[in-house]
Amino acid sequence: MEWNPETLQFLSQCFLHTLSPVPEPRRIAESSLSKAAETPNYGLAVLRLVSEPSVDEQIRQAASVNFKNHLRARWAPASPDESTALIPDSEKAEIKALIVRLMLSSTPKIQSQLSEALALIGKHDFPKSWPTLLPELIVELQKASQASDYASINGILGTANSIFKKFRYQYKTNDLLLDLKYCLDNFAAPLLEIFLKTAALIDSAAAVSTAAVIKPLFESQRLCCRIFYSLNFQELPEFFEDHMKEWMTEFRKYLITNYPVLENSGADGLAIVDELRAAVCENINLYMEKNEEEFQVYLNDFALAVWSLLGTVTQSSSRDQLAVTAIKFLTTVSTSVHHALFAGEGVILQICQSTVVPNVRLREEDEELFELNYVEFIRRDMEGSDLDTRRRIACELLKGIATNYKQQVTEIVSAQIQHLLTSFAANPVANWKDKDCAIYLVVSLATKKAGGSLVSTDLVDVQSFFASVIVPELKGQDVNGFPMLKAGALKFFTMFRNQISKDVTVQIFRDMIRFLVAESNVVHSYAASCIEKLLLVKDEGGRSRYTANDIAPFFVELMTNLFNAFKFPESEENQYIMKCIMRVLGVAEISSEVAGTCISGLTSILMEVCKNPKNPIFNHYLFESVAILVKRTCERDPSLISAFEAGLFPSLQLILANDVTEFFPYAFQLLAQLVELNRPPIPPSYMQIFEILLSPDSWKKASNVPALVRLLQAFLQKAPHELKQEGRLIKVLEIFNTLISSTSTAEQGFYVLNTIIESLEYDVIEPNIRNIWAILFGQLQKWRAVKFFKSFLILMSLFVVKHGSMKLVDSMNSVQANIFSVIVKQFWIPNLKLITGAIELKLTAVASTRLILFMSEPPAVLDAAYVELWGRMLDSIVTLLSRPEQDRVEEEQEMPDIAENVGYTATFVRLYNAGKKEEDPLKDIKDPKEGLVVSLAGLSSRSPGRYPQIINQYLDPANQAALLQLCNTYNCQIV
C-alpha cells in the first residue's frame, strides 16, 4: 500500500465509518480494512495517518487502535501453524524508526495506544532485534527532563514500564538475564536520576503548587516505582543495592507524608497518591520476599510507616488497592524471620480489632456487588479470586501471624467470633453483618489439607458451630430473608461438607432444595454448588457418601427447582445450576418419565443458547448433562433411544444448519454417542450425517478434528459394511492421510486407522493396505517423535492380533523388500518398553509374543537375521512386563472439572460422558505374562537348548532374572 493522497482519503473514510452507529457502513468499512491489512505497508500507512495533523482527532484515534491490533495479529506468528500474512521486515524497520517520536508527540489517548503498540513490538524484538530502542528512549527522556516536559517523560516511562514487564513473570534463563543486564546497564542510572529529580520537584512544589501541576509528578514517580519492580524482580541488581538508601528514603517519605493539595482535591487526587503508595508497598514487599537480608536495616521504619498508614485508610472501595498492598507487606513480614515485630503485648489483638475485622466486615460495595453482579461476587467469594480484596488479604495476614503465633491468634480470633455472634444474638435484624463476619472468619481461616478437599479449623468445633450457627439459617422458612447471611451459611456447609455427618445432611437436604428458588442469584447458585459438591464426597475406600437412594425421596423436587432456577433474571445461563444438574443426573436413578422431562428441559435451553452462545462453561455443562442423561438412560433401556433422538436431533440439526461453530465439537460427540447406542443397520438419518462427515470441508477447522474422529470411529464400528459402498473407504483413508501428515493431528489419524484395522475384514482393506504402509513409512522418516512411534507400534500390534503376523510381514514387505525387519529393529523393539496403559500394554505384549512365535517358525527360523530380532524383541517384552505396576497402570479418573479459562477459541473440549468406551481387543486373554512364558516353554520343548543360548546372548541380566522368575511363577521351563 503506497502512501499518497488517495490512500489517506481511503483510510480516513474507512476509519470514520468504523465509528458509525449504523451497522451497514461500519461492516463495509471493517471489511475493507481487513482486506487492506493483507497488503504490504498497510501498518506503515495507518501509522502515517495517525501522524497526520490535518486529520480529525477521532479518526486518528480509531486508526491508532487499528494499528495496535494490526501489530498484535501480524508482527510475529502466534503459532507454528499460523497462516496469517506477517508484516514484511522492511516495513517493520520503518515502523520502528517512526514510532517513538510519533508516540511522544501525540495527544494522550493516541499516545497510550502507540505506547501499547510499541510494547507489542518490544515483546518480540527487544532488545536483540531492536537495539536502537533503549538508547532512543534514554535520549528522549533526557531531553524531556531538561525541559521538565512531564507529558513526554510519562510517555517514555510508560513505554519502558511496558517493555520491562517481561522481567516480572518469565522464568529465569540465561537469555532473560542477559536482556535484563542490558536494560540495567543502560536504564538504571537514568531511572534513578529522573526519580530523584521528580522527588525534589514534589518536595518544593507540594505546598505551593496546584493539583494540576503535581499530578504528572506523582504519575512519573508511580511509573518509576513500577519500573523499579520489574528491574528488581529476578534478583537484586548491584546498581540498586549500591543506591538502596536513595530509593528507600524516597519510598518511606511517600508513606509517611501527607499531600493535602492532592488528597483534598477530590477522588482523582487522592487516587493518584494512593497509587504511588501502593506501588511503593509492592516494591518493599518484593524486597522483603527476595532481599530480606539487605532490606532488614529499613524494615522497622517501613513496618511502622505501613502500620500507621493503614490506620488512615478508609473503607472506601477506591482505596482498596492501597489497603491490600499494605496488608500484603505486613503479611510477608509476619512469616519472615523478623516476625518478632508482632510479638509485642496486645499487637495481635490490635491487628485483629483494627485491621482484620473492619476489613472483613461487609461494606456497601459488597452488598451492591452481591445484588447487581452475582457472577463477579461468586468469582471473588467462592472461587478464590479474591486474594486482592480486603476481606481475603486481612485473613491472609492472620494466617501469616499464626505461622509463628498460632495459639495467640486462635484464642484472640475465637474470642472475636464469639463476640460477633453474641452481638448478632442481641439484635439479629440490626447486627446480621456481625454473624456474616464470624462465618467468614471461620471459612477463610480454615486450612486445606494438601492434595485434597478436606479442610480443618481450630477456631470452632465444626459440628457444634454448624448446628448452632449454620443450621438455623438453612432451616429458616424465608429463603429470601438476609440473603448474604444465607449465602455465607451455604458457603460454610460447602467448605466443611466432609465433616458434616450423612445423617445430619440428609435431614436438611430438602431445606437445601428450597434455596434453589431463592430470588437472590448468589443464594440459589450457592445452593446448587453445595448440592453438587456434596454429591462428590467420598468416604473411606473411595465410596461415594451419597447415592441414588439418598436423593430418591427429593429427586423430582430437586430437578424441578433446578430447572425453575433458570427462570430468574440473569440466571438463564447459570453455570452453577447446570453443573448441579449434571452431577445429579450422574448419581440419581432416572426413570423414563423423568428422563423425558429432563431431555425436554435441556434441549429447550440448548435451542435458546444456540442463538447466541455466550458462556462456554455453562454450555459445556449443558452438553455434559445431555451426554450423561443419554448414557445412563439409553444404555439401561434401549427403547428410549428413539425418543432421545427425536428430542435431540432438532437441536443438533440447528447447530449444523446455522453454522453454530462453537458447538460443532459437542454436536459431533453427541452424535457419536447416539450412533454407538444404535444396533446395525444404522438408520438413514445417520447415514446422511456420515456423508457430510466424509466431506474434506468438514475437517478444515482444527478444533473440530477430535470430535469428528470420535464420530467417524463410531460409524466405522457400527456401519462397517456400508464402507464398501460408494467409495466411502477411500474417502476415510484420504482423511487418515490428511490427519497423519500434521504433527497436531497425527494421533487422531492413528485413531481412525486403528478403528479401520479393528472393524473391517482383511479382504476389505487388503486393496489399500500397501498404500497405508507406504504413507506411514513416509511419515516415520518425517516425524522423529516418540509419541508417533508408540502410536505406530500400537497400530501394528492391533494388526497382528486381528489379521495375523504373516499378513503384517507380507503386506509391509510388499512396499519394500525386507522392510519389516528394519521396522521391527528400529521402531518396534526400542519403543515397546515405553508403552503405558493396561489395554495398550496387553495388546503390544501379546502381539510381540505372537511375532516372536512367527519368527520361530520355518522358514523364518532358518534366517540368522531373525535370531537377533527374536532375542532383542524378547528382551523388550520382558522389560515391558516386568516394570512395576504403578509405572504402567493408568487409573481411570473421575470426570474432570472444566477449566475456567475454556473458551470457544480454545482447543477441543472433550465431553467426558460422551467419551469413547475403550474396548479390549483381547478380552479372552487375562495375563500376557503367562502367555509369554507358556509360548516360550512350548518353543523350547520343540528345540531344546536353542533358546536358553539366545536368551543368554541378548537379554539383559536383570531381564534374564525376571524371565526366570516368571517361569517359576507360572510353573514353566525353558530348556
N, C-alpha and C positions, 0 to 999 in steps of 0.2 A: 504494500500500500504506500503510494508516494504521497509526500506532504505537499499539498498545493491548495489553492482556494476551494477547489471542488471537494477535496477530502474534508477540509474544515467545515464547509457547508453541510456535507452529508452527515458527518459525525455530530455536528451541533443539532441538526434536525432530529436525528435518532435519539440523542440523549434528552432532548426536550420532550419528545413523545413518550419516552420511558417514564416521565413524570406525570403523564396524563392520567386523570381519574377514569377515562373511558377505556374499556378493555381492548377494543379492536386496534386502535392506533398504537397502544402500548405493546400489544402482542406482535404487531408487524415490525415495530422498531427493535424489539428484543430479538426477533428472528433475524433481522438484517445485521444487527451487531454480532450475533452468534456466527453468521456466515463470514462476516468480515474478519472475525477473530482467527479464522483459519489461515489468513494470508500473512506473509512475512511483513514485518514493520508495523503491524496493527498496534501493538503496545506502544511503540515509539510515537505513532501518530496521535494516540489518545493522550500520551504524556505531553505532547506539544500543544494539544488542545487545552489541557489543564493550565498550561503556562501562558495562554493567550489572554492578555488583559481585556481585549475588546469583547470577549465572550461573556455572557451573563454568568454571574456567580453560581446560580443554581445548576446550570448546565455543566460548568466546570467541576462542581462538587460531585454531580452524578458521574461524570467522566472519571474522577479520581477513585470513586468506589469501584467502577468497572475495571479500571487499570489494576487496582489491587487484586481483584478477583481473577483477572486475566493472568496475573503473575502466579497466583496460587495454583491455578489449573495447569499452567504451561511452562513454568520456569524449569521444573525438574519432574521426571516421571514419578507418578505415585506408586507404581508397582512395576515389576519386570515385564508384565504382560500389557502395560499401558499402551494404548494405541493413539492417544491424543497427540496432535502435532505440537511439538515443542517450539519455543522461541529460538530462532537461529542465534548462534554465538555472536555474529556481527551486530545483531540488534541488541543483544544483551549488553555488549560493550558500550554501545551508545547510550542505553538507558542508565547504566552505572555512571557514565560521565556526566549525565544531566541531573540525576535525581536529588543529590544532596543539596545543591544550591537552590533548586526549584522548591524543594521542601521548605527550606529556611525562608524563602521569600513569599511563601503562600499565606493565605488567611488561615486562622486557627483550625477551621473544620477541614479544609483541604490538607493542611499540614499534618493533621492526625492520620488521615488516610494514606498520605505519601510516606509518613513515618512507618506505618504498618507494612506498606509495600516494600520499603527499604529493608525492614526487618525480615520479611519473607525471603528477599534475595540473600540477605546475610545468613539466614539459616542454612542455605545450601552452599554459598560461595565464600563466606567469611571464615577465616582470613585468607585461606590459601589461594582462592580464585579471585579475590578482590583485595589485594594488598594495599591499594591506594585509599581504601575507605577510611581506616582509622586515622592515618595522617591527615586526610582531608577534614575529618570531623574535628580533630585537635586544632588545626589551623583556624577553622571557622569558630571554634569555641574561644580561642584566644582573642580573635577579632571582636567577637560579641562581648567578651568580658571587658576588654578595654573600653568599649562603647557603653558598657552596662546595659546592653540590649537583652533584657531577660526573656523576651518573646523568642529570640533566636537561641539563647542559652538553653531554655527549657525544651526547645525543639531538638537541639543536639543531644541533651541529656536524656530526653525521652527515647530518642533513637538508640543511643548507647545502651540504655536500660533494656530495650527490646532485644538487641543483638547479644547482650551478655547473659540473658536469662538462661541460655542453654547450659551455663556452668552450674545452675542450681539443681537440675534434675537428671542430667545424663550421668551414666556410670563413669567412674574414674578410669580413663585409659591413657596410654602414653600420648595419643594424638590429642585428646582433650586437654591434657596438662600442657602440652606444647602450645596449643592455642591460647590457653589461659596465661601462660608465661608471656607470650607475645602481647596480649592485652594489658597485662600488669606492667610490663616494661615500658609500654607507650602511654598508658592512660592513667595509671595510679597517681602519678605526681600531678598532672593537670586536674584530676578529680579533687585531690586534697586542696589544691590552690584555689579552685572556684568555690569549694565548700567553705574554706576559711574566709575568703573574701566576702562571700554572701553572709556568713555569720557576723562579720564585723558590720556590714551594712544593716543587718537586722538590729544589732545592739544599738547602733547610733540612730536608727530611724524608728524604733519601736514606740517611743514615747511621743514623737512629734509628727510622724507621717500619717497619712490616711490609710485605711484598709486597702484601697485600690493599689497603693504603692507597695505595700508589704506583701500582699498575696502572692505575686510572682516570686518573691524571695523565698517564701515558705515552700512553694511548689518546687523551686530549684533544690532546696535542702532535702525535700522528700525524695526527689529523684536521685540525688547523690546518695542518700541512705539506701535506696533500692539497688543502686549500682554497687555500693559497698557490700551489700548482702550477697549479690551474685559473685563478686570477685573473691569473697572470703568463704564461699560455701564449701568448696572442695577441701581446702586446708588453709592454715594461716600463712599468708604471704609475708616474706621478710619485710617488704616496704611497710605494710600495715602494722607489723609488730614493732618496727622502729618508730612509727608515728602514732602508736596507740594512744598516747596521752592526749595529742591534739584532738583525735576523733572522740575519745571518751569524755573529754572536758565539755565539748560542744553537745554531745549526746545528753549528758546529765543536765546541762543547762536547759535544754528544751523540755525536760521532765519536771523541773522544779520552778521554772519561771512562768509567770502569767503574762499574757499579751492582750491586755484589755481592748486595745484598738481593734483587734481582730475578733476576740472572743465575745465582745459586746456588740459587734456589728451585725449580728444576725446568724442564722444557722450556717450559712456558707462560710463565714469567717471562723466560727468555732470548728467546723468540719475540717478546714484545711490545717488548723493547729493540731487537731486530734489525729489527722492522717500522718503528720510528721512524727508525733509522739508514738503512734502505733508502729511506724517504720523503725524508730529508734528501739522500741521494745523487741521487735523482731531481731534486730541486729545484736542486742545484748543477750537475747535468748540463744542466738546462734553461737555466740562466743561462750556462753555458759555450757552449751551442749558439747562444743567441739574444742574449745581452747580454755578449759576451766583453769588450768594452772596459770596461764599468762593473764587471765582476766581476774583472778581472785583478789588482787590488790584493789580493784574497783568495786568488788561485789557488795560490800556492806553499804556503801554510799548509794549504789543503784537499787539495792533491795529496799532501803528506806525511802528513796525517791519514788519508786513504783508503788510502794505501800501507801505513801502519803497521797500520791496522785489518785489511786483507786478510791480514796475517801472522798474525792471531789467529783468523781464521775457519776453523773445522774443516771437514772434508769431509762432515759430516753433511748429509743432504738437507734437514733442517729449516732450514739456514742458506743455502740456495741463493739465495733472493731477495736477501739482503744481498750475497752474493758477486757475483751477476750485476750488480746496480745499481752496486756499487763499481767493478767492472771496466769497466762501460759508461762511467762517468765518466772513467776513465783513457784509454779508447779515444777519447773525444771530445777530450781534451787532446792525444793523440798526433797527431791530424790537424789541429790548430789551429796558429796562428802561434806558439804557445808550446811547440811540440814539443821545443825545446832541453832541456826537463826530462829527456828520455830520452837525451840525447847524452853524458851522463857516462860515464866509464870503468867498464865492467862492468855498467851499468844494464840493458841489453837482455839480457845473459846471465843476470843475476839474475832478471829478469822471466820469462824462458823457463824457468829451472830451478825457481823458487819459486812462480810463479803459473800459467804456461801448462801445463807438463807435469803437475803434480799435478791440475789441474782437467780435463785431457783424459783422464787415465788412468781406466779403468773402475772403478766403485765397486760395492759390493754392491747398492746400489739399482738400478744399471743392469742388473746381472745378473738381479735379481728381475723388473724390468720386461720384460726380454728373454724370460724364461721364462713369466711369468704374464699379460702383456698385450702380445702381439706387435703388435696394431694401433696402440697408443699408441707403442710403441718405434719402429715404422716411420714413423709420423707425424712423430716428432721427428727420427729419424736420417736417413731417406731423403728425406722430403718437405719438409725445410727449415722445419718449425715449431718448431725447437729454438733459435731465436735467444735465447730467455730461459733457456737451460740453460747450465751452467758450461762444458761442452765447447765449445759453439759460441762463446760470448762470449769465452772465452780465446783462441780462434783469431782472432776479430774484433779483439782487442787487438793481436795480432801483425800482422795486416793493416794496422791503423791506424799502427803504428810503422813498418811497411815503406813507407808513403806517402812518408816522408822519409829513411828509413834502410834502403833495400831491400837493399843489399849486405851490411850487417852482419846483418840479420835472416836473409837467405838462408844466409849462412855458419854462423851460430850454430844455426839450426834444422836445416840439413843435417847438421851435426856431431852434433846431438842425435838425429836419426833414425838415423844410423849407430851411435851408442852404444846406442840401444834395440835395434836389430837384432843387434848383437854380443852384447848381454845375452841375447836370445832364443836365439841360436845356441849359447850356452854351456850353456843348460838349457831346451830348448823346453817341457818339461812345466811347469816351475815359473814360467817367465818369459814365457808366451804373451801376457800383457797388455802386455808391452813391444812386441811386434810389432804388436798391435792399435793401440797408441798411435801407433806410427810410421806405420801405414797411415792412421789417422785424420788425423794432421797433414798428410800429403800431400794427402789428399782435401779436407780443409776449407780448406786454404790455397791450393788451386787457384783460378785466376781464369777466369771465363767471359767469352767474347767477347760484346759487346753484340749482342742480337738473334739469337743462335744457340745451338747446343748444344755448340760446341767449347770445351774447357777446356785450360788450359796451366798448367805449373808450372816454376819454376826450381829447386825443391828437389832433384829427382832427374831422371835420364834415364828417361822413362816406359817406353820399350821394355825397357831393362835392368832397371828395378825390377819391371816386370810379369813378366819371365822368371825373375828370381831370387827374388822375394818372393811374388808372387801365384800364379803357375802351380803351385808346389809345393802350395799349399793346394787349388787346383782339381783337381789330379791325385791328391790323397790318396784312397786307396781307402775310408776310413771317412768316409762323408758325415755321420756323427753326431758325430764327434770334434771337440772345440773349436769348437762351433757359432758362437760370437761371432767367432772368427777367420775362419771360413768366410764369415760374413756380411760382414765387413769386406773380404775379398778380392773377393767378388761385387760389393760396392758400388764398389770401385776399378775393376773391369772395366766396370761400367755407366758410371761417370763418364768414363773415358778410352777409351770404345769406339771413338771415331773415330780415335784414334792407333794402335790395335792392328790390324796388317795382317790382311787377309782370310785369308791362308794360315794364320797362327797361330790365328786364331779358329776356323776350320773344324776344325783339328786337335783343339781342346779342346771342340768343340760337344757331343760325346757325353758328356763329363765334366759339362758344364752340365746336361744332361738328367738325369743321375744325382741331382743335388741337388734335383730336383723331388720326390723321395720321401724327402728327409731328414726326420727326425722333428720338427726344430725348425720351427715355423711361420714364424719370421723367415727361416730359410735357404731353405726352399722358396718363400717369397714373393719373396725377393731373386733367386733363380734365375729365377723366372718373369719378374720385372721386367727382369732383364738380357737374357734372350732377346727379350722384347718390344721393348726399346729397340734391340737390335742390328738387328732387322728394319726399323727406321726409318732406319738410317744411309744417307746419300746420299754418292755420290762426285761428282766434278766433272761439271757438266752436269745435275745433279739425278737421275742414275741411281741406283737402289737398289743398294747394295753386295751384298746377299744376296737371292738369287732362289729360285724354287721348286726349281731344280736343286740349289742348295746344301743345302737342308734335306731333299731327297727321300730320301737314304740313312737319315735318322733320323726321318722323318716319323711313321711308325706308332708307334715307341717314344716319341717326343715327345708325341703325343696321348694315348697310354696312360698315361704318367706324369702328364700334366696332369690327366686325369680322376681318376686314383688319388689325387692330392694332396687332392682334396675329401674323402677318407675320413678324413683326420687330424682329431682333435678340434679344434674351434674354427676349422677351415678349410673347413667345409661351405659357407660363403658368402665365400670368399676372393677379393676383387676383383682382386688381382694375378694370380692363376691365371686367372680368367675373362678378364681383359684380354689375357693372353698367348694364350689360345685364340682370341680374336677376331682378334688380329694374325696368328697363324699361319695361320688359315683365309683371311685376306686375301692371303696370299703363296703358300701351297702349291698344288700341283696335286692336286686332290681326286678320287680315284676313286669310283665309285658305291658300292663296298663300304665305304670309309672314311666316305663321306658318310652312309650308313645308320647306321653305328656312332655317328657324331658327333651326328646328329639325335636318335638314341635317348637318348644321354647327356644332351644339352641339354634335351630335353623331360622327361626324368626329374627333372632338377634344377628345371625350371620348375614341374612339378606339386607339388614339395615346397615351393618358396618361395611358391607361391600360398596356402598355408595360413596364412602369417604373413609378409608382406613386411616385411623389417627394414632391409636395406642397399640404399638406392636406387642406389648406384654399382655394386655387384655386379650388381644386376638390370638396370641399363642395359646393361652389357657382355654380360650373358646374352642379352638380346633382340637386341643388335647382332650377337652371334655367330650367332644363328639367322638373322638377316636376311642376313648376308654368306654364310652357307652356302647358303641358298635362292638368292640372287642368282647366285653363282658356279657352282653345280652345275646348277640348273634352266635357266638361260639357255643353258648349253652342251649340256645333254641334257634336252630337254623331257619325255622318257619318265619322268623321275624326279618330275615334278610330283605325280602321284597318290600316290606313296609318301610324299612330304613332307606332302601334305595329310592323309594317314592318320595320320602321326606328330604333326602339329601341331594338327589340329582338336580332339582331346580337350582339350588344354591351353587352347586359345582359347575353347572352349565352357565350360570350367570357370571361366575368368576372367569371362565374361559371365553365366553362370548363378549363380555365387556372389557376384556383385557385388564383385569384387576391383577396386575403383575405381582403385587406384593403377596398375593395369596396363592400364586401358582404352585410353589413348592408344597404348601399344605394340601391343596386340592389333589395334586398327584399322589401324595402319600395316602390320603383317604381313599382315593380310587384304587390304589394298590391293595389296601386293606379289604375293600369290598370285592375286588377280583379274587383274592385269595380265599374269601369265605364262600365263593360260588363253587359248585361242582360242574365239571365239564359236561356238556359243551357250554362255553361261555355265551351268555345272551348277546343278541345282535347289537344292542345299545353299547355294550363294552367294545365290541369289535370296531365300531366307528371310532371310538377313542384310540384304539390300537393303531388305526391308520394315521390319525393325527400324530401319535407318538413316533411313528416311523418317518415322519417328515423331517428333513435336516433343519428346517427353520425352527422347530421346537427346541433344538439343542443349542441355540446360539447364546442364550444367557447363562453364564457360568453358575449362578446361584440356583438355577433350576435343575442342574445336571444330577445331583444325588437323588432328588425326588423322582426324576424321570427314569433313572436307572432302577430305582426301587419299583416303579410301576412296570417297567419293561421286564424285570425279573419275574414279577407276578404273572404277566402274560406268558412268558416263556415256560413257566411251570404249569400253568393252568390250560394253555392252549398250544401244546407242542405240535399237534397235528396240523393246526392252521398255518404254522410256519412254512410248511411245504408249498403252500398255495401263493400265487400272485407275487412270487419273488420276495416274500417277506424276509426270509433268512438272509438273503443278500443285503437287504436294507439294514437288518440288525448288525450284520458284520461290518457294514460301512460305518455304522455308529460306533461299533467297537474300535475300528481303525482310527476314527477321529479322536476318541477318548484316549486311546493308548498313546497317541502321538504328543500329548501335552503332559508335562510334569504334574500340573494341578488336577488332571482328571484321569491319570493312568490307572490309579487304584480302582476307580469306577469302571474303567474298561475291563479290568480283570473280573469284577463282579459280574458283568454281562457275560463274558466268555465262560466263567465258571458255571453259570446257570445253563448256558448252551450245552456244555460238556455233560452236565449232570442230568439235564431234562430230555435231551434228544438221543435217539438211537444212532449208532455209529454210521449206519448206511445213509442217514440224513446229512450228517456233517462231513462224511468222507470226501465228497467232491471239493470241499472248501478247506480241508484240513491242511493241505500243503501250503496254501496261501496264508493261513493263520500262522503257521510256524514261521514262515518267511517274514511276516510282519513283526513277530515277536523277536526273532533273531536280529532283525534290523534295529529294533529298539534296545536290545541288550547292548549293542555296540554304541548306541547313542547315550543311554542313561547309565550312569555308574552309581546308582543309589541302592543301598541295602534293601530298602523297602520294596523297590521294584523286583529285586532278585527273590525276596521272600514270597511275593505275590506270584511270581513265575513258578517257583517251586511248589506252592500250594496247587496251582493250576495243573502242573504236570502230575502231581500226586493224585489229584482228582481223576485225571485221565487214566492213570494206571488202575485205580480201583474200579472205575466204571467200564473201561474198554480193554484193559489188559496191557501188560508190559510189551508184548510183541507189537501191538498196533502203535504204541508210543514210539518204539525204536524204529520200526519200518517207516512210519509217516514222517518222522524227523529226518531220517537218512535219505528220504526221497527228495528233500530240499537240497541236501549236500551230503556227499558220501562221508560216512563215519562222523557226522557232526554230533550224533548222540553222545559218543564218548567224550567229546570236547565239552558239551553242555554239562554232563554229569561231573566231570573233573573240575571245571572252572566255576560252575554255579550251584549245582545240586549239593555236592559234598561240603563245600565251605559254608553254605548258608543253612544247612539242615539244623545245625546245633543252635541256631538263633531263633527258631520258631517258638512262638508262645501261643497260649490259648489251648484249652483242653481238646476241643474238636480238631483244631489245626494240628496239634501235636500228634494225636492219634492217627489222623489222616496221613501225615507225612511219614510217621514211623512205620505204619502198615505198608504204605506204598513203597518205601525204601526197602523194607524187608522182602516184599514181593519182587522188587527189582534185583536184589542180590540172589534170590532164588532163580530168577530168569537167567542171570549171568552164570549160574552153576549148571545150567542145562546144556547139552550138546546142541549146536556146535560151539556155543559161546564159551563153554568151559575149556575148550582147546586153545582159545586165544589168550596168549600170555598177557596181552594188554588188559584183559578183563580181570586178571588176578589182582593187579594193583588197585583197579577201581573197586573191586569187591572188598578188599581189605580196608581201604580208606572209607568206603561207604559204611561198612560195619562200625568202624571207629566213630563216625559221626552219629550213627544211630544210637550207639551205647552212650555217647555224650548227651544226646538229647534225652534219652530215657532215664539216665541216672542223675540228672540235675535235681536238686532239692525241690520238693513240691511247691514251696512258696515262691520259687523263682519262676515258675511257669504257669501256675493256676491264676486265672484272672477272675476275680469274684464278680458275680452279677450285681451291678449297682442298683440301688433304688432309683426311682425316677429323679433325674437331676432337676434342680431349680433353674429356670431360665434366667440368664444374667440380665441385670437391669439395663445394660447398655446395648441390648439386642435391638437392632433397628432393621428397617426394610432394606437398607442398602448393605447390611451385613451379609456375611456368608450364610449358606444354607443352615436353617434351624430344624433339627430332626424332631419329629413327633415321637416321643418315647412310646406312647401307647399304640402307635400305628407302625412300629418297627417290624422289620422282617424277622420272623421266627427262624432262628438258626437251626437248620436240620443237620443231623449227624448222618453222613453218608455210609457210616459203618456201624449201624445200631447193633448188629449181631456180635460185634467184637467188643468185648468188655475190657480186655487188658492187652495192649500192644507188646508189653514186656514178655508176657507168656508166649505170645505168638512168635516173637523173635527167637527165644531160646528153643522152643519146640521145633521151629523150622531149621535152626542150626543143628539141633540134635539129629533130625531126620537126614540132613545132608551128610553129616559126619558119619552116620551109620552106613551110608552107601559108599563113602570114600574114607575109610579110617586112616588117620594120620595126616591127611592132606590139610584140613582146616586149622588144627592147632598150630601148624607151621606158619600159615598165613596170618593167623591171629597174633602170634608172637612177633612176626615181622612188621605188621602195620598198625597194631593197636597200641596206643599209649599205655604205659604200665598201670596207670590208675584205671583206665578203661578195661584192661585185662582183669584186674581185680574185681571191678564192678560186674563184668560179664560172668566171672566165676561165681560171684555172689548170687546173680540172677539165676544161674543154672542150679545152684543149691536150693534156692527158694522154690523153684518150680520142679525140682527133682529130675533135672535133665542133665545129660552128659555129652560133652563134645570130645570125641576120641580121634 
